[in-house]
Amino acid sequence: MGSIRQKHPLPDWRNLGVIFRVALAANLFSIGAALASANSMQSWIGHVLVNSAWVEPMLFINLPLLAIFRDLLWRCPPRLAQAFVLFLVGASAMLLHDGMYFLALIESTDIWRSCLMAVTVAACLLFYFELRAEALSPRLEEARLSALNARIRPHFFFNALNTVLALMRSDPKNAENVLENLAELFRSLLKTPRELVPLSEEIALGRRYLEIEKLRLGERLRVFWEVEALPEDMRVPPLILQPLLENAVYHGVEPSDKGGEIRVRISLSGDFFQLEITNSAVSADRNPSGNHMALDNIRQRLDLYYDMEARLERHATNDRYQVRIILPRRASDLSLPG
């Protein structure tokens, strides 16, 4: 089961955000080392080029290897995993130095100096990622509490109960369906927010929610689904769809006497999964803090799960409001230790 990582200090070496941070730090160190050893601007540029010829191969060698061994490293004790990373970096530095010397690309025979520099940079990066993991721990707890507070609004619960009461005598079958859908919604609240769930469950939950609202709002609520064929093992953070649908109903449909429409589009685009919700824009000032709270909560959880690989976008016009969530297709990869 996928989850937000908490305890292991090593990052997700397959995450674009982690790769970007490592590459940026290594190149900044390369530029700084060149600046420290240069006597002039011209010599500094030469040193930068020489260091780049060393740094870039190190990145191309080690980042793919760490991505391959990611799951194995997460199952190891933290200090042993960190030691393996340092050993891998030091060994690759020595092999690269030896290869470059053999090809007459460098003149230095001080192989241990190259190894020490590479290991020092790697140790600094590991220390940074460990501090970052510790800093994220309070945010994880905050996100859990925020997820509990930002889920189904109380007004929906009371509206649903009123719908049941209204249907008890006139249409007991629909009243029973409302209670079943309501029970399923609240069952989803009991799941821990750190676990990824199948996308199919999120879609089913969203449909149940809209079925309840459809009975209450009748023809005022018009819903259109466009769901492409998606991988069965696709997993997403829990409750990213239902709060957006609730926002669409509360802000775009319910305030209007004529009602409004909601369009849900779920698709794959290359290596990314897209979820788009578009609704009629009627009320711009009806509890805007509630709308922002749900969006901020989802954005925070996406950041905790996917770092820089996921994003939430919103677009507003005079008569339309759209929210788009973009997730990496490899969401099912996140079988991470908790």
ZIZI-V83781 format. One record per pair of residues at least 12 apart in sequence whose ideal C-beta (glycine too) atoms are under 10 Angstrom apart, sorted by sequence separation. I is the first residue (numbers start at 1). J is the second residue. If there is no record, write none. Layout:
i->{I,I}
j->{J,J}
This chain:
i->{34,35,69,72,73,97,163,164,166,167,211,248,264,265,298,299,300,312,313,31,34,35,37,97,98,101,164,188,210,248,249,263,264,265,299,311,312,313,33,34,37,97,100,164,188,248,263,264,298,311,312,33,34,69,73,96,97,163,164,210,248,262,263,264,299,310,311,312,31,34,69,95,97,98,163,188,207,248,262,263,296,310,311,30,31,34,94,97,161,184,188,206,245,261,262,263,295,309,310,30,33,34,66,93,94,96,97,160,161,164,187,207,244,261,262,309,310,30,32,66,69,93,96,160,163,206,245,260,261,295,309,30,31,65,93,94,95,184,185,188,244,260,306,27,30,31,33,93,94,97,160,161,184,185,188,259,260,306,309,310,29,30,33,66,90,93,96,160,203,223,258,260,305,306,309,30,62,65,66,92,93,185,241,259,291,302,305,27,30,31,65,90,91,93,94,181,184,185,203,256,258,302,306,26,27,30,90,93,157,160,183,184,223,241,252,255,256,257,298,302,306,26,29,30,62,89,90,92,93,156,181,182,223,252,253,256,299,305,61,62,65,90,91,181,182,185,200,203,221,252,253,255,256,298,26,27,30,61,90,91,93,157,180,181,199,221,251,252,254,255,295,306,26,27,62,89,90,93,156,157,181,220,248,250,251,252,253,254,255,294,305,26,61,62,89,90,152,178,181,182,200,223,247,248,249,251,252,253,255,291,58,61,62,88,89,177,180,181,199,221,222,244,248,251,252,255,305,23,26,27,61,86,87,89,90,180,199,200,202,209,210,213,217,221,234,244,245,247,248,251,254,284,291,23,26,86,89,152,178,179,199,200,202,203,205,206,209,213,216,220,221,244,248,250,251,58,61,85,86,88,89,151,152,177,178,181,198,199,200,201,202,205,206,207,208,209,220,234,241,245,251,252,284,57,58,61,87,151,177,198,199,200,201,202,206,207,210,213,214,240,244,251,281,23,26,57,86,89,152,198,199,200,202,205,206,209,210,213,217,220,230,241,250,251,281,22,23,26,85,86,89,151,152,174,178,198,199,201,202,204,205,206,209,212,213,217,220,222,224,225,226,227,228,230,231,236,250,251,272,273,275,276,277,278,281,282,284,58,85,151,177,178,196,197,198,202,203,206,207,210,216,220,221,222,223,224,225,226,227,228,229,230,271,272,281,54,57,196,197,202,206,210,219,220,221,222,223,224,225,226,227,228,229,234,236,251,272,274,276,280,281,282,19,22,23,82,85,86,175,195,196,197,201,202,205,206,209,213,219,220,221,222,223,224,225,226,227,228,247,250,251,280,281,22,82,85,148,174,196,197,199,213,218,220,221,222,223,224,225,226,228,250,279,280,281,54,57,147,151,195,196,197,199,217,231,278,279,54,57,83,194,195,197,217,230,247,248,278,279,19,22,82,85,171,193,194,246,247,250,277,278,279,18,81,82,147,148,193,228,246,247,277,278,54,147,192,193,228,247,276,277,278,19,53,82,146,147,191,243,244,247,276,277,18,19,78,82,144,145,164,167,191,227,243,246,247,275,276,277,13,14,18,144,160,163,166,167,189,213,275,276,13,14,143,144,163,166,188,189,226,243,244,274,275,276,13,54,143,164,188,243,244,274,275,13,14,15,53,54,78,160,163,210,242,243,273,274,275,13,14,53,140,156,159,160,163,189,273,274,12,13,14,140,159,162,163,185,188,210,224,240,243,244,272,273,11,12,13,15,50,78,160,239,243,272,273,10,13,14,50,58,62,156,160,223,272,273,13,14,152,156,159,185,207,240,241,263,265,269,271,272,273,12,13,159,206,222,239,240,271,272,273,11,239,260,261,263,265,266,270,271,272,10,13,54,58,62,156,206,260,269,13,203,237,240,268,12,239,240,10,54,55,58,203,238,10,54,58,202,237,8,237,240,8,10,51,55,236,7,8,199,237,252,8,10,237,244,252,5,8,9,206,236,237,252,8,9,235,240,244,251,7,10,206,9,10,13,203,240,8,9,202,237,248,8,10,199,236,247,248,10,248,199,247,244,244,33,241,240,156,151,152,240,29,33,151,237,150,236,147,152,153,156,159,237,29,30,147,151,152,155,236,26,29,147,151,235,150,153,156,234,143,152,153,156,237,26,29,151,155,159,234,235,236,25,26,29,147,234,235,236,25,153,234,235,237,231,233,234,235,22,25,26,155,230,231,233,235,22,25,231,232,233,235,231,22,25,21,193,22,18,21,22,194,21,193,196,194,18,21,193,194,11,18,11,10,9,11,12,9,11,10,11,9,10,8,9,11,8,9,11,9,10,9,8,9,7,6,5,199,6,7,5,6,4,155,199,199,6,153,198,4,5,6,155,196,4,196,153,196,4,196,4,150,196,153,194,150,151,195,149,150,194,150,150,151,192,146,150,146,149,150,148,146,147,150,146,147,150,146,147,143,146,147,142,146,143,144,142,143,140,143,144,139,140,143,142,143,139,140,139,136,136,4,6,3,4,5,3,4,1,3,4,2,3,4,1,2,3,1,2,1,2,1,2,4,1,2,3,2,74,71,74,75,70,74,71,71,70,71,17,21,20,21,20,17,18,19,16,17,18,15,16,17,18,15,16,17,12,15,16,17,12,15,12,14,11,4,12,6,5,4,5,4,3,4,2,16,15,14,14,14,15,14,12,12,12,8,2,5,7,8,2,4,6,7,8,2,3,5,6,7,2,3,4,5,6,1,2,3,5,1,2,3,4,1,3,2,1}
j->{46,47,81,84,85,109,175,176,178,179,223,260,276,277,310,311,312,324,325,44,47,48,50,110,111,114,177,201,223,261,262,276,277,278,312,324,325,326,47,48,51,111,114,178,202,262,277,278,312,325,326,48,49,84,88,111,112,178,179,225,263,277,278,279,314,325,326,327,47,50,85,111,113,114,179,204,223,264,278,279,312,326,327,47,48,51,111,114,178,201,205,223,262,278,279,280,312,326,327,48,51,52,84,111,112,114,115,178,179,182,205,225,262,279,280,327,328,49,51,85,88,112,115,179,182,225,264,279,280,314,328,50,51,85,113,114,115,204,205,208,264,280,326,48,51,52,54,114,115,118,181,182,205,206,209,280,281,327,330,331,51,52,55,88,112,115,118,182,225,245,280,282,327,328,331,53,85,88,89,115,116,208,264,282,314,325,328,51,54,55,89,114,115,117,118,205,208,209,227,280,282,326,330,51,52,55,115,118,182,185,208,209,248,266,277,280,281,282,323,327,331,52,55,56,88,115,116,118,119,182,207,208,249,278,279,282,325,331,88,89,92,117,118,208,209,212,227,230,248,279,280,282,283,325,54,55,58,89,118,119,121,185,208,209,227,249,279,280,282,283,323,334,55,56,91,118,119,122,185,186,210,249,277,279,280,281,282,283,284,323,334,56,91,92,119,120,182,208,211,212,230,253,277,278,279,281,282,283,285,321,89,92,93,119,120,208,211,212,230,252,253,275,279,282,283,286,336,55,58,59,93,118,119,121,122,212,231,232,234,241,242,245,249,253,266,276,277,279,280,283,286,316,323,56,59,119,122,185,211,212,232,233,235,236,238,239,242,246,249,253,254,277,281,283,284,92,95,119,120,122,123,185,186,211,212,215,232,233,234,235,236,239,240,241,242,243,254,268,275,279,285,286,318,92,93,96,122,186,212,233,234,235,236,237,241,242,245,248,249,275,279,286,316,59,62,93,122,125,188,234,235,236,238,241,242,245,246,249,253,256,266,277,286,287,317,59,60,63,122,123,126,188,189,211,215,235,236,238,239,241,242,243,246,249,250,254,257,259,261,262,263,264,265,267,268,273,287,288,309,310,312,313,314,315,318,319,321,96,123,189,215,216,234,235,236,240,241,244,245,248,254,258,259,260,261,262,263,264,265,266,267,268,309,310,319,93,96,235,236,241,245,249,258,259,260,261,262,263,264,265,266,267,268,273,275,290,311,313,315,319,320,321,59,62,63,122,125,126,215,235,236,237,241,242,245,246,249,253,259,260,261,262,263,264,265,266,267,268,287,290,291,320,321,63,123,126,189,215,237,238,240,254,259,261,262,263,264,265,266,267,269,291,320,321,322,96,99,189,193,237,238,239,241,259,273,320,321,97,100,126,237,238,240,260,273,290,291,321,322,63,66,126,129,215,237,238,290,291,294,321,322,323,63,126,127,192,193,238,273,291,292,322,323,100,193,238,239,274,293,322,323,324,66,100,129,193,194,238,290,291,294,323,324,66,67,126,130,192,193,212,215,239,275,291,294,295,323,324,325,62,63,67,193,209,212,215,216,238,262,324,325,63,64,193,194,213,216,238,239,276,293,294,324,325,326,64,105,194,215,239,294,295,325,326,65,66,67,105,106,130,212,215,262,294,295,325,326,327,66,67,106,193,209,212,213,216,242,326,327,66,67,68,194,213,216,217,239,242,264,278,294,297,298,326,327,66,67,68,70,105,133,215,294,298,327,328,66,69,70,106,114,118,212,216,279,328,329,70,71,209,213,216,242,264,297,298,320,322,326,328,329,330,70,71,217,264,280,297,298,329,330,331,70,298,319,320,322,324,325,329,330,331,70,73,114,118,122,216,266,320,329,74,264,298,301,329,74,301,302,73,117,118,121,266,301,74,118,122,266,301,73,302,305,74,76,117,121,302,74,75,266,304,319,76,78,305,312,320,74,77,78,275,305,306,321,78,79,305,310,314,321,78,81,277,81,82,85,275,312,81,82,275,310,321,82,84,273,310,321,322,85,323,275,323,323,325,117,325,325,242,238,239,327,117,121,239,325,239,325,237,242,243,246,249,327,120,121,238,242,243,246,327,118,121,239,243,327,243,246,249,327,237,246,247,250,331,121,124,246,250,254,329,330,331,121,122,125,243,330,331,332,122,250,331,332,334,329,331,332,333,121,124,125,254,329,330,332,334,122,125,331,332,333,335,332,125,128,125,297,128,125,128,129,301,129,301,305,304,129,132,304,305,125,132,126,126,126,128,129,127,129,129,130,129,130,129,130,132,130,131,133,132,133,133,133,134,133,133,133,327,136,137,136,137,136,287,331,332,140,287,332,139,140,141,290,331,140,332,290,334,143,335,144,290,336,294,336,293,294,338,293,294,338,295,296,297,338,293,297,294,297,298,297,296,297,300,297,298,301,298,300,297,300,301,297,301,300,301,300,301,300,303,304,300,301,304,304,305,303,304,304,303,304,192,194,192,193,194,193,194,192,194,195,194,195,196,194,195,196,195,196,196,197,197,235,237,235,236,237,237,335,333,336,337,333,337,335,336,336,337,303,307,307,308,308,306,307,308,306,307,308,306,307,308,309,307,308,309,305,308,309,310,306,309,307,309,307,301,309,304,304,304,305,305,305,306,305,328,328,328,330,333,334,334,333,334,336,336,331,334,336,337,332,334,336,337,338,333,334,336,337,338,334,335,336,337,338,334,335,336,338,335,336,337,338,336,338,338,338}
